[in-house]
């Protein structure tokens, strides 16, 4: 089974997160225009979203790179097991 290039899926995930964040920020801006007193609450929510996104980008990417280096590739053993004991 060929190994997929994970950098393409990582880029797609980051782009999707950024687009989602931009849409969310636009909606929050519209809400802040309608209800000016909610600006502080919306700023806190937006800041939390940015922190969550940064946490994913920094910690999640580091963990994936760490696991790729440390966990051995056992695809050959898995294929052999499936050939031996898989559905007949």
Phi and psi restraints in degrees (range 20) as a CNS / XPLOR table:
assign (resid 1 and name C) (resid 2 and name N)
       (resid 2 and name CA) (resid 2 and name C) 1.0 -71.8 20.0 2
assign (resid 2 and name N) (resid 2 and name CA)
       (resid 2 and name C) (resid 3 and name N) 1.0 143.7 20.0 2
assign (resid 2 and name C) (resid 3 and name N)
       (resid 3 and name CA) (resid 3 and name C) 1.0 -78.6 20.0 2
assign (resid 3 and name N) (resid 3 and name CA)
       (resid 3 and name C) (resid 4 and name N) 1.0 132.2 20.0 2
assign (resid 3 and name C) (resid 4 and name N)
       (resid 4 and name CA) (resid 4 and name C) 1.0 -79.5 20.0 2
assign (resid 4 and name N) (resid 4 and name CA)
       (resid 4 and name C) (resid 5 and name N) 1.0 149.2 20.0 2
assign (resid 4 and name C) (resid 5 and name N)
       (resid 5 and name CA) (resid 5 and name C) 1.0 -78.4 20.0 2
assign (resid 5 and name N) (resid 5 and name CA)
       (resid 5 and name C) (resid 6 and name N) 1.0 110.6 20.0 2
assign (resid 5 and name C) (resid 6 and name N)
       (resid 6 and name CA) (resid 6 and name C) 1.0 -77.2 20.0 2
assign (resid 6 and name N) (resid 6 and name CA)
       (resid 6 and name C) (resid 7 and name N) 1.0 -16.4 20.0 2
assign (resid 6 and name C) (resid 7 and name N)
       (resid 7 and name CA) (resid 7 and name C) 1.0 -67.3 20.0 2
assign (resid 7 and name N) (resid 7 and name CA)
       (resid 7 and name C) (resid 8 and name N) 1.0 -33.1 20.0 2
assign (resid 7 and name C) (resid 8 and name N)
       (resid 8 and name CA) (resid 8 and name C) 1.0 -66.9 20.0 2
assign (resid 8 and name N) (resid 8 and name CA)
       (resid 8 and name C) (resid 9 and name N) 1.0 -43.2 20.0 2
assign (resid 8 and name C) (resid 9 and name N)
       (resid 9 and name CA) (resid 9 and name C) 1.0 -70.4 20.0 2
assign (resid 9 and name N) (resid 9 and name CA)
       (resid 9 and name C) (resid 10 and name N) 1.0 -31.8 20.0 2
assign (resid 9 and name C) (resid 10 and name N)
       (resid 10 and name CA) (resid 10 and name C) 1.0 -65.2 20.0 2
assign (resid 10 and name N) (resid 10 and name CA)
       (resid 10 and name C) (resid 11 and name N) 1.0 -42.6 20.0 2
assign (resid 10 and name C) (resid 11 and name N)
       (resid 11 and name CA) (resid 11 and name C) 1.0 -64.7 20.0 2
assign (resid 11 and name N) (resid 11 and name CA)
       (resid 11 and name C) (resid 12 and name N) 1.0 -40.3 20.0 2
assign (resid 11 and name C) (resid 12 and name N)
       (resid 12 and name CA) (resid 12 and name C) 1.0 -64.5 20.0 2
assign (resid 12 and name N) (resid 12 and name CA)
       (resid 12 and name C) (resid 13 and name N) 1.0 -39.2 20.0 2
assign (resid 12 and name C) (resid 13 and name N)
       (resid 13 and name CA) (resid 13 and name C) 1.0 -65.2 20.0 2
assign (resid 13 and name N) (resid 13 and name CA)
       (resid 13 and name C) (resid 14 and name N) 1.0 -43.9 20.0 2
assign (resid 13 and name C) (resid 14 and name N)
       (resid 14 and name CA) (resid 14 and name C) 1.0 -64.5 20.0 2
assign (resid 14 and name N) (resid 14 and name CA)
       (resid 14 and name C) (resid 15 and name N) 1.0 -42.7 20.0 2
assign (resid 14 and name C) (resid 15 and name N)
       (resid 15 and name CA) (resid 15 and name C) 1.0 -63.1 20.0 2
assign (resid 15 and name N) (resid 15 and name CA)
       (resid 15 and name C) (resid 16 and name N) 1.0 -42.3 20.0 2
assign (resid 15 and name C) (resid 16 and name N)
       (resid 16 and name CA) (resid 16 and name C) 1.0 -63.3 20.0 2
assign (resid 16 and name N) (resid 16 and name CA)
       (resid 16 and name C) (resid 17 and name N) 1.0 -40.7 20.0 2
assign (resid 16 and name C) (resid 17 and name N)
       (resid 17 and name CA) (resid 17 and name C) 1.0 -64.7 20.0 2
assign (resid 17 and name N) (resid 17 and name CA)
       (resid 17 and name C) (resid 18 and name N) 1.0 -41.1 20.0 2
assign (resid 17 and name C) (resid 18 and name N)
       (resid 18 and name CA) (resid 18 and name C) 1.0 -66.8 20.0 2
assign (resid 18 and name N) (resid 18 and name CA)
       (resid 18 and name C) (resid 19 and name N) 1.0 -40.3 20.0 2
assign (resid 18 and name C) (resid 19 and name N)
       (resid 19 and name CA) (resid 19 and name C) 1.0 -65.4 20.0 2
assign (resid 19 and name N) (resid 19 and name CA)
       (resid 19 and name C) (resid 20 and name N) 1.0 -43.2 20.0 2
assign (resid 19 and name C) (resid 20 and name N)
       (resid 20 and name CA) (resid 20 and name C) 1.0 -62.0 20.0 2
assign (resid 20 and name N) (resid 20 and name CA)
       (resid 20 and name C) (resid 21 and name N) 1.0 -40.9 20.0 2
assign (resid 20 and name C) (resid 21 and name N)
       (resid 21 and name CA) (resid 21 and name C) 1.0 -65.0 20.0 2
assign (resid 21 and name N) (resid 21 and name CA)
       (resid 21 and name C) (resid 22 and name N) 1.0 -39.5 20.0 2
assign (resid 21 and name C) (resid 22 and name N)
       (resid 22 and name CA) (resid 22 and name C) 1.0 -65.3 20.0 2
assign (resid 22 and name N) (resid 22 and name CA)
       (resid 22 and name C) (resid 23 and name N) 1.0 -42.3 20.0 2
assign (resid 22 and name C) (resid 23 and name N)
       (resid 23 and name CA) (resid 23 and name C) 1.0 -64.3 20.0 2
assign (resid 23 and name N) (resid 23 and name CA)
       (resid 23 and name C) (resid 24 and name N) 1.0 -43.8 20.0 2
assign (resid 23 and name C) (resid 24 and name N)
       (resid 24 and name CA) (resid 24 and name C) 1.0 -61.3 20.0 2
assign (resid 24 and name N) (resid 24 and name CA)
       (resid 24 and name C) (resid 25 and name N) 1.0 -43.0 20.0 2
assign (resid 24 and name C) (resid 25 and name N)
       (resid 25 and name CA) (resid 25 and name C) 1.0 -64.0 20.0 2
assign (resid 25 and name N) (resid 25 and name CA)
       (resid 25 and name C) (resid 26 and name N) 1.0 -39.5 20.0 2
assign (resid 25 and name C) (resid 26 and name N)
       (resid 26 and name CA) (resid 26 and name C) 1.0 -63.5 20.0 2
assign (resid 26 and name N) (resid 26 and name CA)
       (resid 26 and name C) (resid 27 and name N) 1.0 -42.9 20.0 2
assign (resid 26 and name C) (resid 27 and name N)
       (resid 27 and name CA) (resid 27 and name C) 1.0 -64.2 20.0 2
assign (resid 27 and name N) (resid 27 and name CA)
       (resid 27 and name C) (resid 28 and name N) 1.0 -40.4 20.0 2
assign (resid 27 and name C) (resid 28 and name N)
       (resid 28 and name CA) (resid 28 and name C) 1.0 -65.5 20.0 2
assign (resid 28 and name N) (resid 28 and name CA)
       (resid 28 and name C) (resid 29 and name N) 1.0 -35.9 20.0 2
assign (resid 28 and name C) (resid 29 and name N)
       (resid 29 and name CA) (resid 29 and name C) 1.0 -64.3 20.0 2
assign (resid 29 and name N) (resid 29 and name CA)
       (resid 29 and name C) (resid 30 and name N) 1.0 -42.3 20.0 2
assign (resid 29 and name C) (resid 30 and name N)
       (resid 30 and name CA) (resid 30 and name C) 1.0 -64.0 20.0 2
assign (resid 30 and name N) (resid 30 and name CA)
       (resid 30 and name C) (resid 31 and name N) 1.0 -41.7 20.0 2
assign (resid 30 and name C) (resid 31 and name N)
       (resid 31 and name CA) (resid 31 and name C) 1.0 -63.4 20.0 2
assign (resid 31 and name N) (resid 31 and name CA)
       (resid 31 and name C) (resid 32 and name N) 1.0 -40.5 20.0 2
assign (resid 31 and name C) (resid 32 and name N)
       (resid 32 and name CA) (resid 32 and name C) 1.0 -65.3 20.0 2
assign (resid 32 and name N) (resid 32 and name CA)
       (resid 32 and name C) (resid 33 and name N) 1.0 -31.5 20.0 2
assign (resid 32 and name C) (resid 33 and name N)
       (resid 33 and name CA) (resid 33 and name C) 1.0 -69.7 20.0 2
assign (resid 33 and name N) (resid 33 and name CA)
       (resid 33 and name C) (resid 34 and name N) 1.0 -37.5 20.0 2
assign (resid 33 and name C) (resid 34 and name N)
       (resid 34 and name CA) (resid 34 and name C) 1.0 -77.0 20.0 2
assign (resid 34 and name N) (resid 34 and name CA)
       (resid 34 and name C) (resid 35 and name N) 1.0 -42.5 20.0 2
assign (resid 34 and name C) (resid 35 and name N)
       (resid 35 and name CA) (resid 35 and name C) 1.0 -120.4 20.0 2
assign (resid 35 and name N) (resid 35 and name CA)
       (resid 35 and name C) (resid 36 and name N) 1.0 87.8 20.0 2
assign (resid 35 and name C) (resid 36 and name N)
       (resid 36 and name CA) (resid 36 and name C) 1.0 -62.6 20.0 2
assign (resid 36 and name N) (resid 36 and name CA)
       (resid 36 and name C) (resid 37 and name N) 1.0 -26.1 20.0 2
assign (resid 36 and name C) (resid 37 and name N)
       (resid 37 and name CA) (resid 37 and name C) 1.0 -71.3 20.0 2
assign (resid 37 and name N) (resid 37 and name CA)
       (resid 37 and name C) (resid 38 and name N) 1.0 -17.6 20.0 2
assign (resid 37 and name C) (resid 38 and name N)
       (resid 38 and name CA) (resid 38 and name C) 1.0 -87.6 20.0 2
assign (resid 38 and name N) (resid 38 and name CA)
       (resid 38 and name C) (resid 39 and name N) 1.0 4.7 20.0 2
assign (resid 38 and name C) (resid 39 and name N)
       (resid 39 and name CA) (resid 39 and name C) 1.0 -60.0 20.0 2
assign (resid 39 and name N) (resid 39 and name CA)
       (resid 39 and name C) (resid 40 and name N) 1.0 -40.8 20.0 2
assign (resid 39 and name C) (resid 40 and name N)
       (resid 40 and name CA) (resid 40 and name C) 1.0 -65.6 20.0 2
assign (resid 40 and name N) (resid 40 and name CA)
       (resid 40 and name C) (resid 41 and name N) 1.0 -42.7 20.0 2
assign (resid 40 and name C) (resid 41 and name N)
       (resid 41 and name CA) (resid 41 and name C) 1.0 -64.0 20.0 2
assign (resid 41 and name N) (resid 41 and name CA)
       (resid 41 and name C) (resid 42 and name N) 1.0 -42.2 20.0 2
assign (resid 41 and name C) (resid 42 and name N)
       (resid 42 and name CA) (resid 42 and name C) 1.0 -67.4 20.0 2
assign (resid 42 and name N) (resid 42 and name CA)
       (resid 42 and name C) (resid 43 and name N) 1.0 -34.6 20.0 2
assign (resid 42 and name C) (resid 43 and name N)
       (resid 43 and name CA) (resid 43 and name C) 1.0 -64.6 20.0 2
assign (resid 43 and name N) (resid 43 and name CA)
       (resid 43 and name C) (resid 44 and name N) 1.0 -38.8 20.0 2
assign (resid 43 and name C) (resid 44 and name N)
       (resid 44 and name CA) (resid 44 and name C) 1.0 -66.3 20.0 2
assign (resid 44 and name N) (resid 44 and name CA)
       (resid 44 and name C) (resid 45 and name N) 1.0 -43.0 20.0 2
assign (resid 44 and name C) (resid 45 and name N)
       (resid 45 and name CA) (resid 45 and name C) 1.0 -63.3 20.0 2
assign (resid 45 and name N) (resid 45 and name CA)
       (resid 45 and name C) (resid 46 and name N) 1.0 -44.5 20.0 2
assign (resid 45 and name C) (resid 46 and name N)
       (resid 46 and name CA) (resid 46 and name C) 1.0 -63.1 20.0 2
assign (resid 46 and name N) (resid 46 and name CA)
       (resid 46 and name C) (resid 47 and name N) 1.0 -42.6 20.0 2
assign (resid 46 and name C) (resid 47 and name N)
       (resid 47 and name CA) (resid 47 and name C) 1.0 -62.1 20.0 2
assign (resid 47 and name N) (resid 47 and name CA)
       (resid 47 and name C) (resid 48 and name N) 1.0 -39.7 20.0 2
assign (resid 47 and name C) (resid 48 and name N)
       (resid 48 and name CA) (resid 48 and name C) 1.0 -63.5 20.0 2
assign (resid 48 and name N) (resid 48 and name CA)
       (resid 48 and name C) (resid 49 and name N) 1.0 -39.4 20.0 2
assign (resid 48 and name C) (resid 49 and name N)
       (resid 49 and name CA) (resid 49 and name C) 1.0 -63.3 20.0 2
assign (resid 49 and name N) (resid 49 and name CA)
       (resid 49 and name C) (resid 50 and name N) 1.0 -40.3 20.0 2
assign (resid 49 and name C) (resid 50 and name N)
       (resid 50 and name CA) (resid 50 and name C) 1.0 -64.9 20.0 2
assign (resid 50 and name N) (resid 50 and name CA)
       (resid 50 and name C) (resid 51 and name N) 1.0 -41.6 20.0 2
assign (resid 50 and name C) (resid 51 and name N)
       (resid 51 and name CA) (resid 51 and name C) 1.0 -63.8 20.0 2
assign (resid 51 and name N) (resid 51 and name CA)
       (resid 51 and name C) (resid 52 and name N) 1.0 -40.5 20.0 2
assign (resid 51 and name C) (resid 52 and name N)
       (resid 52 and name CA) (resid 52 and name C) 1.0 -64.4 20.0 2
assign (resid 52 and name N) (resid 52 and name CA)
       (resid 52 and name C) (resid 53 and name N) 1.0 -42.8 20.0 2
assign (resid 52 and name C) (resid 53 and name N)
       (resid 53 and name CA) (resid 53 and name C) 1.0 -62.6 20.0 2
assign (resid 53 and name N) (resid 53 and name CA)
       (resid 53 and name C) (resid 54 and name N) 1.0 -43.1 20.0 2
assign (resid 53 and name C) (resid 54 and name N)
       (resid 54 and name CA) (resid 54 and name C) 1.0 -65.5 20.0 2
assign (resid 54 and name N) (resid 54 and name CA)
       (resid 54 and name C) (resid 55 and name N) 1.0 -38.3 20.0 2
assign (resid 54 and name C) (resid 55 and name N)
       (resid 55 and name CA) (resid 55 and name C) 1.0 -61.0 20.0 2
assign (resid 55 and name N) (resid 55 and name CA)
       (resid 55 and name C) (resid 56 and name N) 1.0 -42.6 20.0 2
assign (resid 55 and name C) (resid 56 and name N)
       (resid 56 and name CA) (resid 56 and name C) 1.0 -63.6 20.0 2
assign (resid 56 and name N) (resid 56 and name CA)
       (resid 56 and name C) (resid 57 and name N) 1.0 -47.2 20.0 2
assign (resid 56 and name C) (resid 57 and name N)
       (resid 57 and name CA) (resid 57 and name C) 1.0 -64.6 20.0 2
assign (resid 57 and name N) (resid 57 and name CA)
       (resid 57 and name C) (resid 58 and name N) 1.0 -40.8 20.0 2
assign (resid 57 and name C) (resid 58 and name N)
       (resid 58 and name CA) (resid 58 and name C) 1.0 -81.9 20.0 2
assign (resid 58 and name N) (resid 58 and name CA)
       (resid 58 and name C) (resid 59 and name N) 1.0 -58.9 20.0 2
assign (resid 58 and name C) (resid 59 and name N)
       (resid 59 and name CA) (resid 59 and name C) 1.0 -71.5 20.0 2
assign (resid 59 and name N) (resid 59 and name CA)
       (resid 59 and name C) (resid 60 and name N) 1.0 -46.2 20.0 2
assign (resid 59 and name C) (resid 60 and name N)
       (resid 60 and name CA) (resid 60 and name C) 1.0 -63.3 20.0 2
assign (resid 60 and name N) (resid 60 and name CA)
       (resid 60 and name C) (resid 61 and name N) 1.0 -43.9 20.0 2
assign (resid 60 and name C) (resid 61 and name N)
       (resid 61 and name CA) (resid 61 and name C) 1.0 -66.5 20.0 2
assign (resid 61 and name N) (resid 61 and name CA)
       (resid 61 and name C) (resid 62 and name N) 1.0 -40.9 20.0 2
assign (resid 61 and name C) (resid 62 and name N)
       (resid 62 and name CA) (resid 62 and name C) 1.0 -62.4 20.0 2
assign (resid 62 and name N) (resid 62 and name CA)
       (resid 62 and name C) (resid 63 and name N) 1.0 -43.3 20.0 2
assign (resid 62 and name C) (resid 63 and name N)
       (resid 63 and name CA) (resid 63 and name C) 1.0 -64.5 20.0 2
assign (resid 63 and name N) (resid 63 and name CA)
       (resid 63 and name C) (resid 64 and name N) 1.0 -41.3 20.0 2
assign (resid 63 and name C) (resid 64 and name N)
       (resid 64 and name CA) (resid 64 and name C) 1.0 -63.4 20.0 2
assign (resid 64 and name N) (resid 64 and name CA)
       (resid 64 and name C) (resid 65 and name N) 1.0 -43.1 20.0 2
assign (resid 64 and name C) (resid 65 and name N)
       (resid 65 and name CA) (resid 65 and name C) 1.0 -64.4 20.0 2
assign (resid 65 and name N) (resid 65 and name CA)
       (resid 65 and name C) (resid 66 and name N) 1.0 -40.1 20.0 2
assign (resid 65 and name C) (resid 66 and name N)
       (resid 66 and name CA) (resid 66 and name C) 1.0 -62.8 20.0 2
assign (resid 66 and name N) (resid 66 and name CA)
       (resid 66 and name C) (resid 67 and name N) 1.0 -45.3 20.0 2
assign (resid 66 and name C) (resid 67 and name N)
       (resid 67 and name CA) (resid 67 and name C) 1.0 -67.3 20.0 2
assign (resid 67 and name N) (resid 67 and name CA)
       (resid 67 and name C) (resid 68 and name N) 1.0 -36.3 20.0 2
assign (resid 67 and name C) (resid 68 and name N)
       (resid 68 and name CA) (resid 68 and name C) 1.0 -62.8 20.0 2
assign (resid 68 and name N) (resid 68 and name CA)
       (resid 68 and name C) (resid 69 and name N) 1.0 -34.5 20.0 2
assign (resid 68 and name C) (resid 69 and name N)
       (resid 69 and name CA) (resid 69 and name C) 1.0 -78.5 20.0 2
assign (resid 69 and name N) (resid 69 and name CA)
       (resid 69 and name C) (resid 70 and name N) 1.0 -36.9 20.0 2
assign (resid 69 and name C) (resid 70 and name N)
       (resid 70 and name CA) (resid 70 and name C) 1.0 -91.8 20.0 2
assign (resid 70 and name N) (resid 70 and name CA)
       (resid 70 and name C) (resid 71 and name N) 1.0 -33.7 20.0 2
assign (resid 70 and name C) (resid 71 and name N)
       (resid 71 and name CA) (resid 71 and name C) 1.0 -88.8 20.0 2
assign (resid 71 and name N) (resid 71 and name CA)
       (resid 71 and name C) (resid 72 and name N) 1.0 123.9 20.0 2
assign (resid 71 and name C) (resid 72 and name N)
       (resid 72 and name CA) (resid 72 and name C) 1.0 -68.6 20.0 2
assign (resid 72 and name N) (resid 72 and name CA)
       (resid 72 and name C) (resid 73 and name N) 1.0 151.0 20.0 2
assign (resid 72 and name C) (resid 73 and name N)
       (resid 73 and name CA) (resid 73 and name C) 1.0 -81.3 20.0 2
assign (resid 73 and name N) (resid 73 and name CA)
       (resid 73 and name C) (resid 74 and name N) 1.0 112.2 20.0 2
assign (resid 73 and name C) (resid 74 and name N)
       (resid 74 and name CA) (resid 74 and name C) 1.0 -109.2 20.0 2
assign (resid 74 and name N) (resid 74 and name CA)
       (resid 74 and name C) (resid 75 and name N) 1.0 28.0 20.0 2
assign (resid 74 and name C) (resid 75 and name N)
       (resid 75 and name CA) (resid 75 and name C) 1.0 -66.0 20.0 2
assign (resid 75 and name N) (resid 75 and name CA)
       (resid 75 and name C) (resid 76 and name N) 1.0 -32.2 20.0 2
assign (resid 75 and name C) (resid 76 and name N)
       (resid 76 and name CA) (resid 76 and name C) 1.0 -67.0 20.0 2
assign (resid 76 and name N) (resid 76 and name CA)
       (resid 76 and name C) (resid 77 and name N) 1.0 -43.0 20.0 2
assign (resid 76 and name C) (resid 77 and name N)
       (resid 77 and name CA) (resid 77 and name C) 1.0 -64.8 20.0 2
assign (resid 77 and name N) (resid 77 and name CA)
       (resid 77 and name C) (resid 78 and name N) 1.0 -38.3 20.0 2
assign (resid 77 and name C) (resid 78 and name N)
       (resid 78 and name CA) (resid 78 and name C) 1.0 -65.3 20.0 2
assign (resid 78 and name N) (resid 78 and name CA)
       (resid 78 and name C) (resid 79 and name N) 1.0 -43.3 20.0 2
assign (resid 78 and name C) (resid 79 and name N)
       (resid 79 and name CA) (resid 79 and name C) 1.0 -63.7 20.0 2
assign (resid 79 and name N) (resid 79 and name CA)
       (resid 79 and name C) (resid 80 and name N) 1.0 -40.1 20.0 2
assign (resid 79 and name C) (resid 80 and name N)
       (resid 80 and name CA) (resid 80 and name C) 1.0 -65.0 20.0 2
assign (resid 80 and name N) (resid 80 and name CA)
       (resid 80 and name C) (resid 81 and name N) 1.0 -42.1 20.0 2
assign (resid 80 and name C) (resid 81 and name N)
       (resid 81 and name CA) (resid 81 and name C) 1.0 -61.4 20.0 2
assign (resid 81 and name N) (resid 81 and name CA)
       (resid 81 and name C) (resid 82 and name N) 1.0 -43.7 20.0 2
assign (resid 81 and name C) (resid 82 and name N)
       (resid 82 and name CA) (resid 82 and name C) 1.0 -66.3 20.0 2
assign (resid 82 and name N) (resid 82 and name CA)
       (resid 82 and name C) (resid 83 and name N) 1.0 -36.0 20.0 2
assign (resid 82 and name C) (resid 83 and name N)
       (resid 83 and name CA) (resid 83 and name C) 1.0 -65.3 20.0 2
assign (resid 83 and name N) (resid 83 and name CA)
       (resid 83 and name C) (resid 84 and name N) 1.0 -39.0 20.0 2
assign (resid 83 and name C) (resid 84 and name N)
       (resid 84 and name CA) (resid 84 and name C) 1.0 -76.1 20.0 2
assign (resid 84 and name N) (resid 84 and name CA)
       (resid 84 and name C) (resid 85 and name N) 1.0 -47.0 20.0 2
assign (resid 84 and name C) (resid 85 and name N)
       (resid 85 and name CA) (resid 85 and name C) 1.0 -117.8 20.0 2
assign (resid 85 and name N) (resid 85 and name CA)
       (resid 85 and name C) (resid 86 and name N) 1.0 4.8 20.0 2
assign (resid 85 and name C) (resid 86 and name N)
       (resid 86 and name CA) (resid 86 and name C) 1.0 -72.7 20.0 2
assign (resid 86 and name N) (resid 86 and name CA)
       (resid 86 and name C) (resid 87 and name N) 1.0 -176.2 20.0 2
assign (resid 86 and name C) (resid 87 and name N)
       (resid 87 and name CA) (resid 87 and name C) 1.0 -59.1 20.0 2
assign (resid 87 and name N) (resid 87 and name CA)
       (resid 87 and name C) (resid 88 and name N) 1.0 138.1 20.0 2
